[in-house]
Amino acid sequence: MSEVIDQSELERRAGRLVEAAKRAGADACDAVAITGVSLSVDVRDGKVEETDRAEGDDVTLRVFVGKRTASVSANVLDDPDALAERAVAMAKVTPEDPYAGLADEGRLLTTFPELEMLDPTEMEAVRLADLAREAEEAGLAVKGVTKSGGAGASWRLAGVVLVTSHGFSGSYMSSRHGLSMTAVAGEGTGMERDYDYDYRMFFEDMENPADIGRRAGERAVRRLNPRKIATRTAGVLYESRAARSLLGHFAGAVNGASIARKTSFLRDKMGQQIFAKGIRIVDDPFKPRGAATRPFDGEGTGGPVLDMIDDGVLQHWFLDGATGRELGLEPNGRAHRGGAGTAPGATNLTFLPGEKSPEELMKEMGEGLLITDLIGHGVNGVTGDYSRGAAGFWFENGEPVYPVSEITIAGNLTDMFARLVPASDLDARYSSATPSMMIEGLAIAGE
């Protein structure tokens, strides 16, 4: 593993840049070094279509000259002094940013939590191809599946180092494994396709490839011969996979950058009832083997586990240093490093489950729409107005009776959140984790 990524070399590289920036006249600075290796294999009809291996590393230096800031990046660090001098020269001619700066020194981490982030299993192309083939074979074996849309398996290893001019130095490594299969059912203009996938930090946690392929095939067959439904208002149950988008809309609305820009429909809702009583949404950067688990944020600070929603009430924004200063609030360790600086965001965000299964909720509702897929991005972040294309199944007496497609669902997220009821089937695998979710009284545009 150390032959693939040399963490000590990353730390030396970032440290050299920080020292060079000090010599060049930066008042403060930080450097991030990122390196990674990835391998993916795509298979169709049992044959390898593409094998892709990528290796890359780069380092980004961010400098501050007073309240002016600039960033430069490089793949090869032959001359740290030249790179630092260029960054400082750029900073001197940029406009001032009153909120720019490194994290307060007192917030920097000096010790790091022990986290499970690195799987020592290093994959080879032959093994990945075998996994993809196994998933594809299982999908093609489902009655009604007529062809494969392809299967793919992937492995990735990444290393991150952050060094700052005011004393922080930290690094971590993480791994990722992925597997997916797409199945096609039916013939001609009546063909339907669907997919299934899994994505984990540790290979031993991955689902069986045959199960992934089988579910992809079954999902495609279920979608055959869809109907259109008449325009109406009805209850809607979002399947867990589709429900993650609702959690994503919430995460965007409580992002400190959106609050500072006044582009969030929740900007005046701190401390107010957003969801029904009993509902809780948690953001946990230390979730065991979580997809977004990390020992420190993009500024070298630690963030506590946050109850973003507690008993239905909004408790926090996601804040990094800059948005915290702009809003006059204490940052909460949610800085994500990207490009020229940081931006706030979620880590492992989980909508905790309710008490009733999706089947029980459908029975209580009687009839309505089970959404399995969403299309488009028709959401206004400022007003909360919501309109998206959808496909799924119409259910009656609590049971799906036929597939539906070419429909649009519409509402307003403020009202939708207030009426939302979570099911008990939490899918905790991903960084945005939700159960299925029921919302009564949504407008459905059909025929």
HELIX and SHEET records of a PDB file:
HELIX    1   1 GLN A    7  ARG A   23  1                                  17    
HELIX    2   2 PRO A   80  LYS A   92  1                                  13    
HELIX    3   3 GLU A  105  ARG A  107  5                                   3    
HELIX    4   4 ALA A  125  LEU A  140  1                                  16    
HELIX    5   5 GLY A  188  GLY A  190  5                                   3    
HELIX    6   6 PHE A  203  ASP A  205  5                                   3    
HELIX    7   7 PRO A  209  ARG A  222  1                                  14    
HELIX    8   8 SER A  240  ALA A  253  1                                  14    
HELIX    9   9 GLY A  256  ARG A  261  1                                   6    
HELIX   10  10 GLY A  321  LEU A  327  1                                   7    
HELIX   11  11 PRO A  358  MET A  365  1                                   8    
HELIX   12  12 LEU A  413  ARG A  419  1                                   7    
SHEET    1   A 6 ARG A  68  ALA A  74  0                                        
SHEET    2   A 6 LYS A  47  VAL A  65 -1                                        
SHEET    3   A 6 ALA A  28  ARG A  44 -1                                        
SHEET    4   A 6 VAL A 145  THR A 164 -1                                        
SHEET    5   A 6 SER A 169  ALA A 185 -1                                        
SHEET    6   A 6 GLU A 192  ARG A 200 -1                                        
SHEET    1   B 6 VAL A 421  PRO A 422  0                                        
SHEET    2   B 6 MET A 437  ALA A 445 -1                                        
SHEET    3   B 6 ARG A 232  TYR A 238 -1                                        
SHEET    4   B 6 GLY A 368  ILE A 375  1                                        
SHEET    5   B 6 ASP A 385  GLU A 396 -1                                        
SHEET    6   B 6 GLU A 399  ASN A 412 -1                                        
SHEET    1   C 5 VAL A 313  LEU A 314  0                                        
SHEET    2   C 5 LEU A 306  ASP A 310 -1                                        
SHEET    3   C 5 ILE A 281  ASP A 283 -1                                        
SHEET    4   C 5 LEU A 349  PHE A 351 -1                                        
SHEET    5   C 5 SER A 432  ALA A 433  1                                        
SHEET    1   D 2 ALA A 335  GLY A 338  0                                        
SHEET    2   D 2 GLY A 341  PRO A 344 -1                                        
END                                                                             
